[in-house]
Amino acid sequence: MKGAATAGGLSRRSFLVATAGTGLVLAVGDARAETGPEAAGWRANAFVAIGPDGRVTVTVKHLEMGQGVATGLPVLVAEELEVDPAQVVVEFAPADSRRYNNLFWGPSQGTGGSTATANSWEQLRLAGAAAREMLVEAAARVLRVDVGGLVAANGGVVHQPSGRRLSYGELVAVAARLTPPAAPRLKAPSEFRLIGKAGVKRTDSRIKSDGTAQFGGDIRLPGMLTALVARPPVWGARIESYDRKAALGVPGVVAVIPISSGIAVAASSFWAAHKGREALKPRWVEPAERVSTESLRRTWTALLDQPGSPAATRGDADAALGQGTQRLAATYEMPHLAHAPMEPLNCVVRLSPAKCEIWAGCQFQTFDQAMAAKAAGLRPEQVEIHTLLAGGSFGRRANPASDYIVEGVEVAKAVNVPVRLMWTREDDIAGGWYRPMALHGFEASLDERGLPLAWRHRIACQSILAGGPFAGMVKGGVDPVSVEGAANLPYAIPNLKVDLHSPKTPVPVLWWRSVGSSHTAFATECFLDELARAGGKDPLELRRALLADRPRHLGVLELAAAKAGWGDPLPSGRGRGLAVHESFHSFVAQVVEVSIGAKGEIKVDRVVCAVDCGIAVTPDVVRAQMEGGIAFALSAALFGEITLKDGRAEQSNFHDYRCLRMDEMPVVEVHIVPSSAPPTGVGEPGVPPLAPALANAIFAATGKRLRKLPIGDRV
């Protein structure tokens, strides 16, 4: 999801104020918001609340799933409001797309596409600035002085000539009666004391460490049951029979309920539900044709020999392929991948005839609200979502079908008591949604100088968008998600052609951290490395030449290379590789250093990362996101693979869907490019460059070109 890095038409006149006791609540609306005297008292889009005790509450409209929005977004308010972030209380917004929509997504509320900080950048600063100006005006009235002699600082307003100070808590009763400013003044970057500064502490570290943080699994309601679902083991299978009596005979099992996705077992505890599900012994009627990774690979490979739907064209690549001094071809393959968040999917649902309440780490509140309403037979506005922390997602919780939410509602509707619906890790890895498998076929030619003359890139990748609510984004047979990072290749190659095949399969696919860039970056950056070597050029020098008109790409590339000591000699058996990629309007370059053992063992020693994400609102969070993205990407590059056989996923948990161990984590250095541009995303852009930089480093160390993921732990 993309959009401008402004508030999407947000007017500074869109601020409305409403009173709550003696507290002040500020509401920030978008361009469609109701304004004028008739809206007085309307408590819509409330982002800032100040109580009589001076406590500041910031409402965060995005899901906190580890990426740091509960820290970074309140800083935007605190900066303009002149309060210490440590004095800010964070609360999460309910599901309300009219009030809390993602400004880049139109009427939808949700978190994804690394948009949280970018779409909130001006909106939340305006909220803080408007509150500040109203409090200053309130102080002027209380002190009976001119506003020119007043300054907001450290949670209060000071009259500079006399030194008198009034806390915000002492001013809210007066401020609540004032008219919001038409155009609150935002600070210039030179005035920032918080934005862009290191040292802001995460708001969620302590509660996650001491166990007081609330996730879906922590919610307990009177009379609540726990439910698990037996789902088809093969995509397209349907239930034939199951042993209802045996399941009900398990102590603690209360109900066995057929629902849309399978057979649910509701019980007094997780283990009772788990044993009850095992006792079902369901039999399934499986489809005659069942997919496998091998069959898909054969189909995908054959497609690479045929023209696809054109995604990007420059010059005449077909003709230029025969005009160079060298011609190269290569095929790259990336597997299906599971999201595997540390917290398995879960939600708690309480249903009544006129209301549905949901407690969950919801990533797409608008979809979840609508799908829950449909399942409950209610209107969306009758569904209240209490957004909790989420223990990771990587895109999994943002599925338009709202699978786990719908299951929870269906079970709660059947048993008429609150229900905690849970997926086990095996449920999710073996039967969840996956990053699509992708094959990339390349042909290129080099001119007499060793520079690329032609570049033809063909992709076979199942569409994520086709057939879903975002199908309208597919134009001319091209899913833009499948070709991002390829259709907008930044390199100055005079003749370029990118086309796409989007074969259909029953395998459910979904965005996965960095989406299309997670596979296009590996293919494009590795193949460019091949061209550099074939043309007798240093990989850094070739990129420099081809990115001369791309200053932000070039900026991160130069920074990462310099900090990594690119060109410095390495001992035998070691190598460096690099890659640079833009995703979600952010630019990241990485240099990976590897050592190869006597038996081919791969050890990733060091990763040097440079990122240009506009202004880094909270630099410590940016560094953490780059580090986390690198660990996530390294897990996938070395070990991540879902293989299909007879319509089933062969992996089920971390024993066969490996993730990086702590002792395998390399040293990571993160360098942030100074910038005054509006902020862009950091949750995902750290992922794409890692795999190609790793593969390029292995080539530098061994001379072996790796074109298929995962790499494994040895070459």
Buried (B, 14 or more C-beta within 10 A) or exposed (E): BBBEBBBBEBBBBBBBBBBEEEBBBBBBBBEEBEBEEEBEEBBBBBBBBBBBEBBBBBBBBBBBBBBBBBBBBBBBBBBBBBBEBEEBEBEBBBBBBBBBBBBBBEEBBBBBBBBBBBBBBBBBBBBBBBBBBBBBBBBBBBBEBEEEBBBBEEBBBBBEEEEBBBBBBBBBBBBBEBEBBEEBEBBEEEEBEBBBBEEBEBBBEEEBEEEEBBBBBBBEBEEBBBBBBBBBBBBBBEBEEBBBEBBBEBEBBBBBBEBEBBBBBBBBBBEBBBBBBBBBEBEBEBBEEBBBBEBBBEBBBEBBEEEBBBBBEBBBBEEBBEEBEBBBEBBBBBBBBBBBBEBBBBBBBBBEEEEBBBBBBBBBBBBBBBBBBBBBEBEBEBBBBBBBBBBBBBBBBBBBBBBBBBBBBBBBBBBEBBBBBBBBBEBBBBBBBBBBBBBBBBBBBBBEEBBBBBBBBBBBBBBBBBEBEBEEBBEEBBBBBBBBBBBBBBBBBBBBBBBBBBBEBEBBBBBBBBBBBBBBBBBBBBBBBBBBBBBEBEBBEBBBBBBEEBEBBBBBBBBBBBBBBBEEEBEEEBBBBBBBBBBBBBBBBBBBBBBBEEEEEBBBBBBBBBBBBBBBBBBBBBBBBBBBBBBBBBBBBBBBBBBBEEBBBBBBEEEBBBBBEEEBBBEBBBBBBEBEEBBBBBBBBBBBBBBBBBBBBBBBBBEEBBBBBBBBBEB
